[in-house]
């Protein structure tokens, strides 16, 4: 094992030892964002261009999912597209026209009621999304034979949910918003005692009820597949590039041996937390560490070999940030 061992009481030790500096740092090149104003300005502009690209790409993918999958197969998914599909049998307004009208109308409503910050975060999507939906709908109708995109409803539901979730996740990563049916929920949360999460559930529930009234229960259940897949993909996309790990807390009388095992065998840092048993009133440290998920079997075997009665608490960690959370040969 290389590198100097840190004291166990250091709060930074839940992760790995601090990696050695790379070639650029060893050469004295400053890469931390504290360099010259010109470099900082360039980096800031690059971040803006990357964010702009993600918003454009996200709206492009979202519009493609709507035009090629949701509208042709009448999928009762969430958002403006699902509401527009549900309203067509009742109002007989073309679905694409309804999507564009609702998107623009809800944006104006949100800008008036929710303020300037919301308006700025949603402006680009409010412009791009209707344009892309109209463009892709024209492509689907003119460049492909009739019925080309018609498929089994559950297949369309899964893949539309996948694309919509990926698209929305890209937009959300930039801190921007797509507006849409989130706007009524945000307005309810702002002007009523209803909490934001409850308002979103209420709007989604009304959308599902509208779909049942328009197309029946089976179509609404198929649409829920798209909603669940979309939600999963949003979470996965937002967490893309993070370091999924496990936080492990160990209570044992052999805490010193366990501490050495984690430091020396697993090469992971350790934090010792003061604790007192509620029943025995015995004071002893709790050994806490953050490890890669692939290391847990080795940790469990090692701890139980030291103390078969050790109490081990494991929780998943979706993302780890901060100094020292890097493994010797790469990220966790």
MISEPA-159246 format. One record per residue (C-alpha): residue number from 1; chain; x, y, z. Coordinates in Angstrom, 2 decimals, padded with zeros to 5 digits. Last residue first. Example, Ala and Ser with C-alpha at 12.3 -4.5 7.8 and 13.67 -1.06 7.14 Angstrom:
2
PANU,2,A,013.67,-001.06,007.14
PANU,1,A,012.30,-004.50,007.80
END
This chain:
332
PANU,332,A,-015.16,004.09,-007.70
PANU,331,A,-013.07,006.19,-010.04
PANU,330,A,-009.70,005.03,-011.30
PANU,329,A,-006.74,002.87,-010.34
PANU,328,A,-006.10,004.05,-006.76
PANU,327,A,-009.84,004.69,-006.16
PANU,326,A,-011.22,008.21,-006.07
PANU,325,A,-013.33,009.72,-003.32
PANU,324,A,-010.42,011.59,-001.73
PANU,323,A,-011.65,015.15,-002.03
PANU,322,A,-015.34,015.59,-002.63
PANU,321,A,-018.22,013.96,-004.46
PANU,320,A,-019.96,010.61,-004.16
PANU,319,A,-023.17,009.83,-006.03
PANU,318,A,-025.96,007.29,-005.82
PANU,317,A,-025.02,005.98,-002.39
PANU,316,A,-026.66,002.69,-001.46
PANU,315,A,-027.01,001.87,002.23
PANU,314,A,-025.36,-000.86,004.29
PANU,313,A,-025.55,-001.39,008.06
PANU,312,A,-023.32,-004.06,009.59
PANU,311,A,-023.63,-005.29,013.19
PANU,310,A,-020.61,-007.44,014.07
PANU,309,A,-021.44,-010.71,015.80
PANU,308,A,-019.07,-012.83,013.68
PANU,307,A,-016.22,-010.47,014.61
PANU,306,A,-012.91,-010.54,012.73
PANU,305,A,-013.97,-013.06,010.07
PANU,304,A,-017.31,-011.23,009.92
PANU,303,A,-015.50,-008.01,009.04
PANU,302,A,-013.37,-009.62,006.34
PANU,301,A,-016.25,-011.48,004.70
PANU,300,A,-018.44,-008.36,004.67
PANU,299,A,-015.68,-006.15,003.28
PANU,298,A,-014.79,-008.63,000.52
PANU,297,A,-018.46,-008.95,-000.46
PANU,296,A,-018.79,-005.12,-000.40
PANU,295,A,-015.91,-004.34,-002.73
PANU,294,A,-017.93,-004.52,-005.97
PANU,293,A,-020.25,-001.81,-004.64
PANU,292,A,-017.31,000.56,-004.35
PANU,291,A,-016.69,001.68,-000.79
PANU,290,A,-017.69,004.46,001.61
PANU,289,A,-016.62,003.92,005.20
PANU,288,A,-018.03,004.20,008.72
PANU,287,A,-016.74,002.43,011.83
PANU,286,A,-019.01,003.17,014.80
PANU,285,A,-017.01,003.94,017.91
PANU,284,A,-017.87,002.53,021.34
PANU,283,A,-019.86,003.67,024.37
PANU,282,A,-021.96,001.10,026.23
PANU,281,A,-025.41,002.28,027.36
PANU,280,A,-026.49,-001.38,027.12
PANU,279,A,-029.94,-000.57,025.71
PANU,278,A,-029.44,002.67,023.76
PANU,277,A,-025.86,001.84,022.85
PANU,276,A,-023.62,004.90,022.71
PANU,275,A,-021.89,006.26,019.64
PANU,274,A,-018.91,008.37,018.57
PANU,273,A,-018.28,008.07,014.85
PANU,272,A,-014.98,006.81,013.45
PANU,271,A,-014.37,007.64,009.79
PANU,270,A,-012.46,005.24,007.58
PANU,269,A,-010.59,005.52,004.31
PANU,268,A,-010.39,002.67,001.87
PANU,267,A,-007.38,000.57,000.94
PANU,266,A,-009.48,-002.60,001.16
PANU,265,A,-006.77,-004.57,002.98
PANU,264,A,-004.93,-001.79,004.84
PANU,263,A,-007.52,000.84,005.69
PANU,262,A,-010.57,-001.42,005.85
PANU,261,A,-008.72,-004.13,007.79
PANU,260,A,-007.10,-001.60,010.16
PANU,259,A,-010.52,-000.15,011.07
PANU,258,A,-011.96,-003.63,011.54
PANU,257,A,-009.15,-004.51,013.94
PANU,256,A,-009.78,-001.30,015.90
PANU,255,A,-013.54,-001.84,015.87
PANU,254,A,-013.34,-005.25,017.51
PANU,253,A,-016.26,-004.50,019.86
PANU,252,A,-018.39,-004.06,016.75
PANU,251,A,-020.76,-001.63,015.05
PANU,250,A,-020.09,-001.23,011.32
PANU,249,A,-021.52,001.48,009.08
PANU,248,A,-021.23,001.00,005.31
PANU,247,A,-022.00,003.61,002.65
PANU,246,A,-022.15,002.00,-000.77
PANU,245,A,-021.06,003.40,-004.10
PANU,244,A,-022.45,004.81,-007.34
PANU,243,A,-019.93,007.33,-008.71
PANU,242,A,-021.58,009.97,-010.87
PANU,241,A,-021.10,010.21,-014.64
PANU,240,A,-024.81,009.90,-015.42
PANU,239,A,-026.91,010.71,-012.33
PANU,238,A,-029.29,012.98,-014.28
PANU,237,A,-029.51,010.37,-017.03
PANU,236,A,-030.35,007.54,-014.65
PANU,235,A,-033.02,009.58,-012.87
PANU,234,A,-034.66,010.69,-016.11
PANU,233,A,-034.43,007.15,-017.46
PANU,232,A,-036.37,005.73,-014.52
PANU,231,A,-039.05,008.39,-014.78
PANU,230,A,-039.44,007.76,-018.51
PANU,229,A,-039.77,004.02,-018.00
PANU,228,A,-042.48,004.61,-015.37
PANU,227,A,-044.42,007.08,-017.53
PANU,226,A,-044.15,004.90,-020.64
PANU,225,A,-045.51,001.91,-018.77
PANU,224,A,-048.30,004.15,-017.46
PANU,223,A,-049.46,004.61,-021.05
PANU,222,A,-050.19,000.90,-021.33
PANU,221,A,-052.37,001.20,-018.23
PANU,220,A,-054.23,004.15,-019.78
PANU,219,A,-054.83,002.21,-022.99
PANU,218,A,-056.20,-000.73,-021.00
PANU,217,A,-058.53,001.44,-018.90
PANU,216,A,-060.44,003.09,-021.73
PANU,215,A,-059.54,005.48,-024.54
PANU,214,A,-061.09,008.86,-023.71
PANU,213,A,-062.37,008.48,-020.14
PANU,212,A,-059.35,006.40,-019.16
PANU,211,A,-057.03,009.01,-020.68
PANU,210,A,-058.73,011.83,-018.77
PANU,209,A,-058.32,009.86,-015.53
PANU,208,A,-054.62,009.37,-016.31
PANU,207,A,-054.19,013.11,-016.91
PANU,206,A,-056.10,013.90,-013.71
PANU,205,A,-053.75,011.63,-011.78
PANU,204,A,-050.71,013.27,-013.35
PANU,203,A,-052.00,016.70,-012.30
PANU,202,A,-052.69,015.48,-008.76
PANU,201,A,-049.32,013.71,-008.48
PANU,200,A,-047.54,016.91,-009.57
PANU,199,A,-049.55,018.91,-007.01
PANU,198,A,-048.67,016.42,-004.26
PANU,197,A,-044.97,016.83,-005.04
PANU,196,A,-045.28,020.62,-005.03
PANU,195,A,-047.20,020.79,-001.76
PANU,194,A,-050.86,021.83,-001.78
PANU,193,A,-051.56,024.86,000.45
PANU,192,A,-052.57,026.82,-002.68
PANU,191,A,-051.04,029.63,-004.74
PANU,190,A,-047.47,028.41,-005.29
PANU,189,A,-048.07,024.67,-005.25
PANU,188,A,-051.00,024.98,-007.64
PANU,187,A,-048.88,027.12,-009.97
PANU,186,A,-046.06,024.58,-009.88
PANU,185,A,-048.48,021.75,-010.70
PANU,184,A,-050.04,023.72,-013.57
PANU,183,A,-046.51,024.40,-014.92
PANU,182,A,-045.20,020.84,-014.72
PANU,181,A,-047.60,020.00,-017.55
PANU,180,A,-045.32,021.64,-020.11
PANU,179,A,-042.29,023.54,-018.90
PANU,178,A,-039.24,021.92,-020.49
PANU,177,A,-036.95,023.19,-017.75
PANU,176,A,-033.30,024.21,-017.56
PANU,175,A,-030.84,023.32,-014.80
PANU,174,A,-028.41,021.89,-017.36
PANU,173,A,-028.87,018.32,-016.15
PANU,172,A,-032.65,018.81,-016.42
PANU,171,A,-032.42,019.12,-020.21
PANU,170,A,-030.40,015.92,-020.58
PANU,169,A,-032.75,014.09,-018.20
PANU,168,A,-035.76,015.24,-020.21
PANU,167,A,-034.33,013.71,-023.37
PANU,166,A,-033.34,010.42,-021.74
PANU,165,A,-036.75,010.14,-020.11
PANU,164,A,-038.56,010.94,-023.35
PANU,163,A,-036.46,008.45,-025.34
PANU,162,A,-037.00,005.59,-022.88
PANU,161,A,-040.66,006.38,-022.38
PANU,160,A,-041.19,006.41,-026.13
PANU,159,A,-039.41,003.08,-026.34
PANU,158,A,-041.52,001.41,-023.68
PANU,157,A,-044.86,002.84,-024.81
PANU,156,A,-044.23,002.10,-028.49
PANU,155,A,-043.53,-001.53,-027.63
PANU,154,A,-046.60,-001.68,-025.38
PANU,153,A,-048.78,-000.26,-028.15
PANU,152,A,-047.71,-002.83,-030.72
PANU,151,A,-046.59,-000.90,-033.78
PANU,150,A,-047.62,001.95,-036.10
PANU,149,A,-044.57,003.90,-037.27
PANU,148,A,-044.89,003.03,-040.96
PANU,147,A,-048.68,003.43,-040.93
PANU,146,A,-048.72,005.55,-044.06
PANU,145,A,-045.46,005.34,-045.98
PANU,144,A,-042.50,007.45,-044.82
PANU,143,A,-041.06,010.75,-046.04
PANU,142,A,-044.22,012.85,-046.09
PANU,141,A,-046.11,012.01,-042.88
PANU,140,A,-043.17,011.16,-040.63
PANU,139,A,-041.11,014.09,-041.93
PANU,138,A,-044.01,016.51,-041.37
PANU,137,A,-044.44,015.18,-037.83
PANU,136,A,-040.70,015.57,-037.29
PANU,135,A,-040.80,019.24,-038.28
PANU,134,A,-043.93,020.07,-036.27
PANU,133,A,-042.53,018.38,-033.15
PANU,132,A,-039.17,020.13,-033.67
PANU,131,A,-040.76,023.57,-033.91
PANU,130,A,-043.06,022.97,-030.94
PANU,129,A,-040.06,021.83,-028.81
PANU,128,A,-037.61,024.53,-029.87
PANU,127,A,-039.45,027.69,-028.76
PANU,126,A,-040.83,026.59,-025.38
PANU,125,A,-037.59,024.67,-024.80
PANU,124,A,-035.53,027.85,-025.23
PANU,123,A,-037.80,029.90,-022.96
PANU,122,A,-038.02,027.45,-020.05
PANU,121,A,-035.16,028.63,-017.82
PANU,120,A,-035.78,032.29,-018.70
PANU,119,A,-039.49,032.15,-017.93
PANU,118,A,-038.93,030.29,-014.67
PANU,117,A,-036.49,032.96,-013.50
PANU,116,A,-038.80,035.78,-014.62
PANU,115,A,-041.81,034.81,-012.54
PANU,114,A,-044.15,031.94,-011.77
PANU,113,A,-047.51,033.49,-012.65
PANU,112,A,-046.85,035.40,-015.87
PANU,111,A,-044.05,033.21,-017.21
PANU,110,A,-046.02,030.09,-016.29
PANU,109,A,-049.13,031.22,-018.15
PANU,108,A,-047.04,032.15,-021.18
PANU,107,A,-045.32,028.76,-021.05
PANU,106,A,-048.66,026.99,-020.63
PANU,105,A,-049.98,028.64,-023.78
PANU,104,A,-046.88,027.86,-025.83
PANU,103,A,-046.79,024.19,-024.87
PANU,102,A,-050.57,023.81,-024.97
PANU,101,A,-050.79,025.22,-028.49
PANU,100,A,-047.90,023.14,-029.79
PANU,99,A,-049.28,019.92,-028.33
PANU,98,A,-052.84,020.70,-029.50
PANU,97,A,-051.62,021.40,-033.03
PANU,96,A,-049.73,018.11,-032.98
PANU,95,A,-052.80,016.22,-031.75
PANU,94,A,-055.17,017.59,-034.37
PANU,93,A,-058.25,019.04,-032.60
PANU,92,A,-061.10,016.54,-032.40
PANU,91,A,-062.19,017.97,-029.02
PANU,90,A,-063.17,014.82,-027.11
PANU,89,A,-061.39,012.10,-029.10
PANU,88,A,-058.29,014.35,-029.33
PANU,87,A,-058.12,015.26,-025.62
PANU,86,A,-056.29,012.11,-024.48
PANU,85,A,-053.61,012.47,-027.18
PANU,84,A,-053.11,016.13,-026.24
PANU,83,A,-052.87,015.28,-022.54
PANU,82,A,-050.25,012.61,-023.26
PANU,81,A,-048.20,014.97,-025.42
PANU,80,A,-048.38,017.77,-022.85
PANU,79,A,-046.87,015.65,-020.11
PANU,78,A,-047.35,012.01,-019.23
PANU,77,A,-047.96,009.14,-021.62
PANU,76,A,-051.26,008.09,-023.10
PANU,75,A,-049.78,006.52,-026.23
PANU,74,A,-051.85,007.20,-029.35
PANU,73,A,-049.68,004.97,-031.59
PANU,72,A,-048.97,007.59,-034.27
PANU,71,A,-048.78,010.41,-031.65
PANU,70,A,-046.49,008.70,-029.12
PANU,69,A,-043.99,006.96,-031.40
PANU,68,A,-042.62,008.98,-034.32
PANU,67,A,-043.81,012.51,-033.53
PANU,66,A,-043.63,012.34,-029.73
PANU,65,A,-040.36,010.41,-029.51
PANU,64,A,-038.81,012.70,-032.13
PANU,63,A,-039.96,015.80,-030.21
PANU,62,A,-038.30,014.53,-027.02
PANU,61,A,-035.11,013.67,-028.89
PANU,60,A,-034.84,017.15,-030.42
PANU,59,A,-035.79,018.81,-027.13
PANU,58,A,-032.99,016.97,-025.37
PANU,57,A,-030.46,017.69,-028.12
PANU,56,A,-031.24,021.42,-028.00
PANU,55,A,-031.04,021.51,-024.20
PANU,54,A,-027.83,019.47,-024.20
PANU,53,A,-026.22,021.71,-026.82
PANU,52,A,-027.09,024.85,-024.87
PANU,51,A,-025.57,023.33,-021.73
PANU,50,A,-022.39,022.46,-023.66
PANU,49,A,-022.26,025.97,-025.13
PANU,48,A,-022.70,027.53,-021.67
PANU,47,A,-020.00,025.28,-020.21
PANU,46,A,-017.65,026.31,-023.00
PANU,45,A,-018.35,029.98,-022.27
PANU,44,A,-017.42,029.49,-018.61
PANU,43,A,-014.24,027.63,-019.55
PANU,42,A,-013.23,030.42,-021.93
PANU,41,A,-013.92,033.08,-019.30
PANU,40,A,-011.88,031.18,-016.72
PANU,39,A,-009.02,030.87,-019.18
PANU,38,A,-009.10,034.62,-019.87
PANU,37,A,-009.38,035.50,-016.18
PANU,36,A,-006.14,033.58,-015.51
PANU,35,A,-006.15,030.51,-013.35
PANU,34,A,-008.37,029.67,-010.35
PANU,33,A,-010.51,027.19,-012.30
PANU,32,A,-008.71,024.17,-010.92
PANU,31,A,-006.40,023.49,-013.84
PANU,30,A,-003.26,025.35,-012.79
PANU,29,A,-000.16,024.04,-014.55
PANU,28,A,002.76,023.51,-012.16
PANU,27,A,004.33,020.61,-014.00
PANU,26,A,003.19,018.23,-011.28
PANU,25,A,-000.38,019.47,-011.76
PANU,24,A,-000.25,018.76,-015.49
PANU,23,A,001.39,015.38,-015.01
PANU,22,A,-001.20,014.18,-012.53
PANU,21,A,-001.19,014.72,-008.81
PANU,20,A,-001.41,011.59,-006.66
PANU,19,A,-004.90,010.53,-005.69
PANU,18,A,-006.30,011.50,-002.27
PANU,17,A,-006.92,008.37,-000.28
PANU,16,A,-010.22,006.68,-000.86
PANU,15,A,-013.59,007.58,000.60
PANU,14,A,-015.01,007.85,004.12
PANU,13,A,-011.77,009.58,005.09
PANU,12,A,-012.86,013.14,004.54
PANU,11,A,-014.33,013.38,008.04
PANU,10,A,-010.85,012.94,009.59
PANU,9,A,-011.19,010.83,012.72
PANU,8,A,-009.40,007.88,011.20
PANU,7,A,-006.11,009.70,010.81
PANU,6,A,-004.76,009.54,007.30
PANU,5,A,-002.35,006.90,006.06
PANU,4,A,000.50,008.20,003.87
PANU,3,A,000.68,006.83,000.36
PANU,2,A,001.38,003.38,-000.97
PANU,1,A,000.00,000.00,000.00
END
